[in-house]
Amino acid sequence: MHDKISQQYLEYLELHASDDYSSLNFIELNLLFECRLIVQLRLEWMLKRRLDEELEAVEKIANDCN
């Protein structure tokens, strides 16, 4: 839920910000940075989780072959 909210807020800020972000105040810039960080961390976590699941599947196949 938090990552969906973060992604939506990130999209909102980027849509309404000018190219140089001069229209955003300090708090909005901090929120923009935090939202980007949350989205990036969530993507990295999802990738790691997927890789862990694939590794488990490969290990199971290897064990079944023995």
PDB file of N, CA, C and O in Angstrom:
ATOM      1  N   MET A   1       0.827  -1.199   0.000  1.00  0.00           N
ATOM      2  CA  MET A   1       0.000   0.000   0.000  1.00  0.00           C
ATOM      3  C   MET A   1       0.867   1.257   0.000  1.00  0.00           C
ATOM      4  O   MET A   1       0.622   2.194  -0.760  1.00  0.00           O
ATOM      5  N   HIS A   2       1.891   1.262   0.870  1.00  0.00           N
ATOM      6  CA  HIS A   2       2.739   2.448   0.961  1.00  0.00           C
ATOM      7  C   HIS A   2       3.480   2.706  -0.346  1.00  0.00           C
ATOM      8  O   HIS A   2       3.618   3.854  -0.766  1.00  0.00           O
ATOM      9  N   ASP A   3       3.958   1.640  -0.989  1.00  0.00           N
ATOM     10  CA  ASP A   3       4.687   1.837  -2.234  1.00  0.00           C
ATOM     11  C   ASP A   3       3.765   2.343  -3.340  1.00  0.00           C
ATOM     12  O   ASP A   3       4.206   3.099  -4.205  1.00  0.00           O
ATOM     13  N   LYS A   4       2.490   1.939  -3.328  1.00  0.00           N
ATOM     14  CA  LYS A   4       1.538   2.445  -4.323  1.00  0.00           C
ATOM     15  C   LYS A   4       1.289   3.933  -4.092  1.00  0.00           C
ATOM     16  O   LYS A   4       1.262   4.715  -5.042  1.00  0.00           O
ATOM     17  N   ILE A   5       1.107   4.321  -2.840  1.00  0.00           N
ATOM     18  CA  ILE A   5       0.914   5.734  -2.508  1.00  0.00           C
ATOM     19  C   ILE A   5       2.154   6.526  -2.884  1.00  0.00           C
ATOM     20  O   ILE A   5       2.051   7.607  -3.464  1.00  0.00           O
ATOM     21  N   SER A   6       3.321   5.996  -2.559  1.00  0.00           N
ATOM     22  CA  SER A   6       4.573   6.673  -2.890  1.00  0.00           C
ATOM     23  C   SER A   6       4.710   6.854  -4.392  1.00  0.00           C
ATOM     24  O   SER A   6       5.090   7.928  -4.860  1.00  0.00           O
ATOM     25  N   GLN A   7       4.401   5.811  -5.147  1.00  0.00           N
ATOM     26  CA  GLN A   7       4.510   5.891  -6.605  1.00  0.00           C
ATOM     27  C   GLN A   7       3.533   6.924  -7.155  1.00  0.00           C
ATOM     28  O   GLN A   7       3.889   7.695  -8.047  1.00  0.00           O
ATOM     29  N   GLN A   8       2.315   6.950  -6.640  1.00  0.00           N
ATOM     30  CA  GLN A   8       1.327   7.916  -7.116  1.00  0.00           C
ATOM     31  C   GLN A   8       1.750   9.338  -6.771  1.00  0.00           C
ATOM     32  O   GLN A   8       1.602  10.245  -7.591  1.00  0.00           O
ATOM     33  N   TYR A   9       2.277   9.541  -5.562  1.00  0.00           N
ATOM     34  CA  TYR A   9       2.710  10.881  -5.175  1.00  0.00           C
ATOM     35  C   TYR A   9       3.924  11.307  -5.990  1.00  0.00           C
ATOM     36  O   TYR A   9       4.038  12.467  -6.386  1.00  0.00           O
ATOM     37  N   LEU A  10       4.818  10.380  -6.236  1.00  0.00           N
ATOM     38  CA  LEU A  10       5.981  10.662  -7.067  1.00  0.00           C
ATOM     39  C   LEU A  10       5.538  11.108  -8.457  1.00  0.00           C
ATOM     40  O   LEU A  10       6.047  12.095  -8.987  1.00  0.00           O
ATOM     41  N   GLU A  11       4.603  10.390  -9.040  1.00  0.00           N
ATOM     42  CA  GLU A  11       4.091  10.758 -10.360  1.00  0.00           C
ATOM     43  C   GLU A  11       3.415  12.128 -10.323  1.00  0.00           C
ATOM     44  O   GLU A  11       3.576  12.926 -11.246  1.00  0.00           O
ATOM     45  N   TYR A  12       2.664  12.399  -9.265  1.00  0.00           N
ATOM     46  CA  TYR A  12       1.996  13.699  -9.121  1.00  0.00           C
ATOM     47  C   TYR A  12       3.019  14.829  -9.062  1.00  0.00           C
ATOM     48  O   TYR A  12       2.886  15.830  -9.766  1.00  0.00           O
ATOM     49  N   LEU A  13       4.047  14.665  -8.217  1.00  0.00           N
ATOM     50  CA  LEU A  13       5.049  15.716  -8.082  1.00  0.00           C
ATOM     51  C   LEU A  13       5.812  15.932  -9.381  1.00  0.00           C
ATOM     52  O   LEU A  13       6.063  17.070  -9.777  1.00  0.00           O
ATOM     53  N   GLU A  14       6.176  14.852 -10.034  1.00  0.00           N
ATOM     54  CA  GLU A  14       6.927  14.994 -11.276  1.00  0.00           C
ATOM     55  C   GLU A  14       6.074  15.614 -12.379  1.00  0.00           C
ATOM     56  O   GLU A  14       6.589  16.336 -13.233  1.00  0.00           O
ATOM     57  N   LEU A  15       4.791  15.338 -12.361  1.00  0.00           N
ATOM     58  CA  LEU A  15       3.887  15.911 -13.355  1.00  0.00           C
ATOM     59  C   LEU A  15       3.758  17.419 -13.167  1.00  0.00           C
ATOM     60  O   LEU A  15       3.708  18.167 -14.142  1.00  0.00           O
ATOM     61  N   HIS A  16       3.703  17.863 -11.913  1.00  0.00           N
ATOM     62  CA  HIS A  16       3.465  19.270 -11.628  1.00  0.00           C
ATOM     63  C   HIS A  16       4.739  20.080 -11.429  1.00  0.00           C
ATOM     64  O   HIS A  16       4.673  21.302 -11.294  1.00  0.00           O
ATOM     65  N   ALA A  17       5.875  19.435 -11.410  1.00  0.00           N
ATOM     66  CA  ALA A  17       7.132  20.155 -11.213  1.00  0.00           C
ATOM     67  C   ALA A  17       7.672  20.634 -12.556  1.00  0.00           C
ATOM     68  O   ALA A  17       7.467  20.011 -13.597  1.00  0.00           O
ATOM     69  N   SER A  18       8.368  21.761 -12.490  1.00  0.00           N
ATOM     70  CA  SER A  18       9.035  22.219 -13.704  1.00  0.00           C
ATOM     71  C   SER A  18      10.321  21.418 -13.881  1.00  0.00           C
ATOM     72  O   SER A  18      10.691  20.632 -13.009  1.00  0.00           O
ATOM     73  N   ASP A  19      10.989  21.615 -14.991  1.00  0.00           N
ATOM     74  CA  ASP A  19      12.202  20.844 -15.274  1.00  0.00           C
ATOM     75  C   ASP A  19      13.281  21.039 -14.217  1.00  0.00           C
ATOM     76  O   ASP A  19      14.028  20.109 -13.913  1.00  0.00           O
ATOM     77  N   ASP A  20      13.365  22.228 -13.661  1.00  0.00           N
ATOM     78  CA  ASP A  20      14.409  22.494 -12.665  1.00  0.00           C
ATOM     79  C   ASP A  20      13.888  22.399 -11.227  1.00  0.00           C
ATOM     80  O   ASP A  20      14.606  22.734 -10.285  1.00  0.00           O
ATOM     81  N   TYR A  21      12.668  21.953 -11.060  1.00  0.00           N
ATOM     82  CA  TYR A  21      12.043  21.780  -9.752  1.00  0.00           C
ATOM     83  C   TYR A  21      11.921  23.086  -8.960  1.00  0.00           C
ATOM     84  O   TYR A  21      11.726  23.053  -7.745  1.00  0.00           O
ATOM     85  N   SER A  22      12.035  24.225  -9.633  1.00  0.00           N
ATOM     86  CA  SER A  22      11.954  25.503  -8.923  1.00  0.00           C
ATOM     87  C   SER A  22      10.566  25.748  -8.341  1.00  0.00           C
ATOM     88  O   SER A  22      10.410  26.558  -7.428  1.00  0.00           O
ATOM     89  N   SER A  23       9.564  25.056  -8.862  1.00  0.00           N
ATOM     90  CA  SER A  23       8.213  25.257  -8.346  1.00  0.00           C
ATOM     91  C   SER A  23       7.948  24.454  -7.074  1.00  0.00           C
ATOM     92  O   SER A  23       6.914  24.634  -6.429  1.00  0.00           O
ATOM     93  N   LEU A  24       8.873  23.575  -6.714  1.00  0.00           N
ATOM     94  CA  LEU A  24       8.691  22.766  -5.512  1.00  0.00           C
ATOM     95  C   LEU A  24       9.411  23.400  -4.336  1.00  0.00           C
ATOM     96  O   LEU A  24      10.515  23.924  -4.486  1.00  0.00           O
ATOM     97  N   ASN A  25       8.790  23.353  -3.171  1.00  0.00           N
ATOM     98  CA  ASN A  25       9.457  23.865  -1.987  1.00  0.00           C
ATOM     99  C   ASN A  25      10.308  22.765  -1.356  1.00  0.00           C
ATOM    100  O   ASN A  25      10.325  21.632  -1.837  1.00  0.00           O
ATOM    101  N   PHE A  26      11.003  23.102  -0.292  1.00  0.00           N
ATOM    102  CA  PHE A  26      11.941  22.174   0.341  1.00  0.00           C
ATOM    103  C   PHE A  26      11.245  20.899   0.812  1.00  0.00           C
ATOM    104  O   PHE A  26      11.772  19.802   0.623  1.00  0.00           O
ATOM    105  N   ILE A  27      10.072  21.031   1.419  1.00  0.00           N
ATOM    106  CA  ILE A  27       9.349  19.857   1.920  1.00  0.00           C
ATOM    107  C   ILE A  27       8.935  18.956   0.761  1.00  0.00           C
ATOM    108  O   ILE A  27       9.057  17.734   0.847  1.00  0.00           O
ATOM    109  N   GLU A  28       8.450  19.552  -0.312  1.00  0.00           N
ATOM    110  CA  GLU A  28       8.063  18.754  -1.478  1.00  0.00           C
ATOM    111  C   GLU A  28       9.262  18.044  -2.099  1.00  0.00           C
ATOM    112  O   GLU A  28       9.150  16.902  -2.545  1.00  0.00           O
ATOM    113  N   LEU A  29      10.410  18.724  -2.128  1.00  0.00           N
ATOM    114  CA  LEU A  29      11.616  18.081  -2.658  1.00  0.00           C
ATOM    115  C   LEU A  29      12.028  16.896  -1.790  1.00  0.00           C
ATOM    116  O   LEU A  29      12.432  15.852  -2.302  1.00  0.00           O
ATOM    117  N   ASN A  30      11.924  17.065  -0.476  1.00  0.00           N
ATOM    118  CA  ASN A  30      12.240  15.954   0.425  1.00  0.00           C
ATOM    119  C   ASN A  30      11.277  14.791   0.220  1.00  0.00           C
ATOM    120  O   ASN A  30      11.697  13.635   0.183  1.00  0.00           O
ATOM    121  N   LEU A  31       9.999  15.091   0.087  1.00  0.00           N
ATOM    122  CA  LEU A  31       9.015  14.038  -0.161  1.00  0.00           C
ATOM    123  C   LEU A  31       9.270  13.347  -1.492  1.00  0.00           C
ATOM    124  O   LEU A  31       9.138  12.128  -1.604  1.00  0.00           O
ATOM    125  N   LEU A  32       9.634  14.129  -2.493  1.00  0.00           N
ATOM    126  CA  LEU A  32       9.955  13.556  -3.796  1.00  0.00           C
ATOM    127  C   LEU A  32      11.124  12.587  -3.674  1.00  0.00           C
ATOM    128  O   LEU A  32      11.081  11.479  -4.209  1.00  0.00           O
ATOM    129  N   PHE A  33      12.165  13.010  -2.969  1.00  0.00           N
ATOM    130  CA  PHE A  33      13.326  12.144  -2.769  1.00  0.00           C
ATOM    131  C   PHE A  33      12.939  10.881  -2.002  1.00  0.00           C
ATOM    132  O   PHE A  33      13.329   9.777  -2.382  1.00  0.00           O
ATOM    133  N   GLU A  34      12.171  11.043  -0.924  1.00  0.00           N
ATOM    134  CA  GLU A  34      11.765   9.890  -0.117  1.00  0.00           C
ATOM    135  C   GLU A  34      10.884   8.936  -0.918  1.00  0.00           C
ATOM    136  O   GLU A  34      11.026   7.719  -0.800  1.00  0.00           O
ATOM    137  N   CYS A  35       9.989   9.466  -1.719  1.00  0.00           N
ATOM    138  CA  CYS A  35       9.132   8.609  -2.545  1.00  0.00           C
ATOM    139  C   CYS A  35       9.967   7.826  -3.545  1.00  0.00           C
ATOM    140  O   CYS A  35       9.744   6.633  -3.751  1.00  0.00           O
ATOM    141  N   ARG A  36      10.927   8.498  -4.165  1.00  0.00           N
ATOM    142  CA  ARG A  36      11.806   7.794  -5.106  1.00  0.00           C
ATOM    143  C   ARG A  36      12.577   6.696  -4.392  1.00  0.00           C
ATOM    144  O   ARG A  36      12.736   5.596  -4.921  1.00  0.00           O
ATOM    145  N   LEU A  37      13.052   6.993  -3.202  1.00  0.00           N
ATOM    146  CA  LEU A  37      13.807   6.009  -2.430  1.00  0.00           C
ATOM    147  C   LEU A  37      12.927   4.811  -2.069  1.00  0.00           C
ATOM    148  O   LEU A  37      13.348   3.663  -2.211  1.00  0.00           O
ATOM    149  N   ILE A  38      11.723   5.075  -1.609  1.00  0.00           N
ATOM    150  CA  ILE A  38      10.797   3.995  -1.245  1.00  0.00           C
ATOM    151  C   ILE A  38      10.503   3.119  -2.459  1.00  0.00           C
ATOM    152  O   ILE A  38      10.530   1.892  -2.364  1.00  0.00           O
ATOM    153  N   VAL A  39      10.225   3.741  -3.586  1.00  0.00           N
ATOM    154  CA  VAL A  39       9.924   2.979  -4.801  1.00  0.00           C
ATOM    155  C   VAL A  39      11.133   2.145  -5.215  1.00  0.00           C
ATOM    156  O   VAL A  39      10.982   0.979  -5.578  1.00  0.00           O
ATOM    157  N   GLN A  40      12.336   2.733  -5.164  1.00  0.00           N
ATOM    158  CA  GLN A  40      13.541   2.004  -5.541  1.00  0.00           C
ATOM    159  C   GLN A  40      13.795   0.828  -4.600  1.00  0.00           C
ATOM    160  O   GLN A  40      14.100  -0.277  -5.049  1.00  0.00           O
ATOM    161  N   LEU A  41      13.670   1.068  -3.300  1.00  0.00           N
ATOM    162  CA  LEU A  41      13.885  -0.012  -2.333  1.00  0.00           C
ATOM    163  C   LEU A  41      12.862  -1.126  -2.511  1.00  0.00           C
ATOM    164  O   LEU A  41      13.196  -2.305  -2.401  1.00  0.00           O
ATOM    165  N   ARG A  42      11.631  -0.754  -2.781  1.00  0.00           N
ATOM    166  CA  ARG A  42      10.582  -1.757  -2.996  1.00  0.00           C
ATOM    167  C   ARG A  42      10.889  -2.603  -4.232  1.00  0.00           C
ATOM    168  O   ARG A  42      10.722  -3.823  -4.209  1.00  0.00           O
ATOM    169  N   LEU A  43      11.336  -1.958  -5.306  1.00  0.00           N
ATOM    170  CA  LEU A  43      11.680  -2.701  -6.517  1.00  0.00           C
ATOM    171  C   LEU A  43      12.844  -3.650  -6.271  1.00  0.00           C
ATOM    172  O   LEU A  43      12.833  -4.789  -6.737  1.00  0.00           O
ATOM    173  N   GLU A  44      13.846  -3.181  -5.539  1.00  0.00           N
ATOM    174  CA  GLU A  44      14.989  -4.037  -5.220  1.00  0.00           C
ATOM    175  C   GLU A  44      14.557  -5.214  -4.352  1.00  0.00           C
ATOM    176  O   GLU A  44      15.020  -6.336  -4.560  1.00  0.00           O
ATOM    177  N   TRP A  45      13.681  -4.976  -3.387  1.00  0.00           N
ATOM    178  CA  TRP A  45      13.187  -6.045  -2.517  1.00  0.00           C
ATOM    179  C   TRP A  45      12.412  -7.080  -3.332  1.00  0.00           C
ATOM    180  O   TRP A  45      12.573  -8.284  -3.136  1.00  0.00           O
ATOM    181  N   MET A  46      11.569  -6.595  -4.250  1.00  0.00           N
ATOM    182  CA  MET A  46      10.784  -7.510  -5.076  1.00  0.00           C
ATOM    183  C   MET A  46      11.696  -8.357  -5.963  1.00  0.00           C
ATOM    184  O   MET A  46      11.455  -9.553  -6.131  1.00  0.00           O
ATOM    185  N   LEU A  47      12.733  -7.753  -6.527  1.00  0.00           N
ATOM    186  CA  LEU A  47      13.673  -8.495  -7.364  1.00  0.00           C
ATOM    187  C   LEU A  47      14.402  -9.548  -6.546  1.00  0.00           C
ATOM    188  O   LEU A  47      14.544 -10.689  -6.986  1.00  0.00           O
ATOM    189  N   LYS A  48      14.870  -9.172  -5.349  1.00  0.00           N
ATOM    190  CA  LYS A  48      15.570 -10.128  -4.490  1.00  0.00           C
ATOM    191  C   LYS A  48      14.642 -11.279  -4.107  1.00  0.00           C
ATOM    192  O   LYS A  48      15.052 -12.440  -4.106  1.00  0.00           O
ATOM    193  N   ARG A  49      13.410 -10.959  -3.786  1.00  0.00           N
ATOM    194  CA  ARG A  49      12.443 -11.993  -3.414  1.00  0.00           C
ATOM    195  C   ARG A  49      12.211 -12.962  -4.573  1.00  0.00           C
ATOM    196  O   ARG A  49      12.153 -14.176  -4.379  1.00  0.00           O
ATOM    197  N   ARG A  50      12.078 -12.413  -5.774  1.00  0.00           N
ATOM    198  CA  ARG A  50      11.870 -13.251  -6.952  1.00  0.00           C
ATOM    199  C   ARG A  50      13.083 -14.152  -7.178  1.00  0.00           C
ATOM    200  O   ARG A  50      12.929 -15.336  -7.477  1.00  0.00           O
ATOM    201  N   LEU A  51      14.285 -13.596  -7.037  1.00  0.00           N
ATOM    202  CA  LEU A  51      15.494 -14.400  -7.215  1.00  0.00           C
ATOM    203  C   LEU A  51      15.591 -15.491  -6.156  1.00  0.00           C
ATOM    204  O   LEU A  51      15.996 -16.616  -6.452  1.00  0.00           O
ATOM    205  N   ASP A  52      15.217 -15.156  -4.914  1.00  0.00           N
ATOM    206  CA  ASP A  52      15.227 -16.163  -3.846  1.00  0.00           C
ATOM    207  C   ASP A  52      14.253 -17.299  -4.154  1.00  0.00           C
ATOM    208  O   ASP A  52      14.568 -18.469  -3.934  1.00  0.00           O
ATOM    209  N   GLU A  53      13.075 -16.954  -4.662  1.00  0.00           N
ATOM    210  CA  GLU A  53      12.083 -17.975  -5.011  1.00  0.00           C
ATOM    211  C   GLU A  53      12.585 -18.860  -6.153  1.00  0.00           C
ATOM    212  O   GLU A  53      12.380 -20.074  -6.141  1.00  0.00           O
ATOM    213  N   GLU A  54      13.242 -18.246  -7.135  1.00  0.00           N
ATOM    214  CA  GLU A  54      13.785 -19.028  -8.245  1.00  0.00           C
ATOM    215  C   GLU A  54      14.895 -19.949  -7.759  1.00  0.00           C
ATOM    216  O   GLU A  54      14.995 -21.091  -8.208  1.00  0.00           O
ATOM    217  N   LEU A  55      15.730 -19.462  -6.845  1.00  0.00           N
ATOM    218  CA  LEU A  55      16.809 -20.284  -6.299  1.00  0.00           C
ATOM    219  C   LEU A  55      16.237 -21.481  -5.543  1.00  0.00           C
ATOM    220  O   LEU A  55      16.738 -22.598  -5.671  1.00  0.00           O
ATOM    221  N   GLU A  56      15.193 -21.246  -4.759  1.00  0.00           N
ATOM    222  CA  GLU A  56      14.543 -22.347  -4.040  1.00  0.00           C
ATOM    223  C   GLU A  56      14.009 -23.393  -5.014  1.00  0.00           C
ATOM    224  O   GLU A  56      14.136 -24.592  -4.769  1.00  0.00           O
ATOM    225  N   ALA A  57      13.416 -22.947  -6.108  1.00  0.00           N
ATOM    226  CA  ALA A  57      12.870 -23.878  -7.102  1.00  0.00           C
ATOM    227  C   ALA A  57      13.983 -24.703  -7.743  1.00  0.00           C
ATOM    228  O   ALA A  57      13.829 -25.907  -7.949  1.00  0.00           O
ATOM    229  N   VAL A  58      15.097 -24.056  -8.054  1.00  0.00           N
ATOM    230  CA  VAL A  58      16.231 -24.773  -8.655  1.00  0.00           C
ATOM    231  C   VAL A  58      16.808 -25.772  -7.666  1.00  0.00           C
ATOM    232  O   VAL A  58      17.132 -26.899  -8.039  1.00  0.00           O
ATOM    233  N   GLU A  59      16.939 -25.366  -6.399  1.00  0.00           N
ATOM    234  CA  GLU A  59      17.464 -26.278  -5.378  1.00  0.00           C
ATOM    235  C   GLU A  59      16.537 -27.479  -5.196  1.00  0.00           C
ATOM    236  O   GLU A  59      17.003 -28.604  -5.013  1.00  0.00           O
ATOM    237  N   LYS A  60      15.237 -27.243  -5.245  1.00  0.00           N
ATOM    238  CA  LYS A  60      14.276 -28.348  -5.109  1.00  0.00           C
ATOM    239  C   LYS A  60      14.420 -29.325  -6.268  1.00  0.00           C
ATOM    240  O   LYS A  60      14.409 -30.539  -6.066  1.00  0.00           O
ATOM    241  N   ILE A  61      14.555 -28.800  -7.473  1.00  0.00           N
ATOM    242  CA  ILE A  61      14.740 -29.664  -8.644  1.00  0.00           C
ATOM    243  C   ILE A  61      16.030 -30.463  -8.508  1.00  0.00           C
ATOM    244  O   ILE A  61      16.063 -31.656  -8.807  1.00  0.00           O
ATOM    245  N   ALA A  62      17.093 -29.798  -8.056  1.00  0.00           N
ATOM    246  CA  ALA A  62      18.379 -30.483  -7.885  1.00  0.00           C
ATOM    247  C   ALA A  62      18.266 -31.580  -6.833  1.00  0.00           C
ATOM    248  O   ALA A  62      18.815 -32.667  -7.013  1.00  0.00           O
ATOM    249  N   ASN A  63      17.568 -31.309  -5.747  1.00  0.00           N
ATOM    250  CA  ASN A  63      17.387 -32.314  -4.693  1.00  0.00           C
ATOM    251  C   ASN A  63      16.524 -33.476  -5.175  1.00  0.00           C
ATOM    252  O   ASN A  63      16.772 -34.626  -4.814  1.00  0.00           O
ATOM    253  N   ASP A  64      15.521 -33.183  -5.983  1.00  0.00           N
ATOM    254  CA  ASP A  64      14.658 -34.237  -6.520  1.00  0.00           C
ATOM    255  C   ASP A  64      15.417 -35.160  -7.471  1.00  0.00           C
ATOM    256  O   ASP A  64      15.089 -36.340  -7.598  1.00  0.00           O
ATOM    257  N   CYS A  65      16.422 -34.618  -8.129  1.00  0.00           N
ATOM    258  CA  CYS A  65      17.214 -35.418  -9.075  1.00  0.00           C
ATOM    259  C   CYS A  65      18.169 -36.358  -8.351  1.00  0.00           C
ATOM    260  O   CYS A  65      18.603 -37.359  -8.922  1.00  0.00           O
ATOM    261  N   ASN A  66      18.498 -36.051  -7.112  1.00  0.00           N
ATOM    262  CA  ASN A  66      19.458 -36.882  -6.357  1.00  0.00           C
ATOM    263  C   ASN A  66      18.803 -38.029  -5.703  1.00  0.00           C
ATOM    264  O   ASN A  66      19.468 -38.819  -5.034  1.00  0.00           O
TER     265      ASN A  66
END
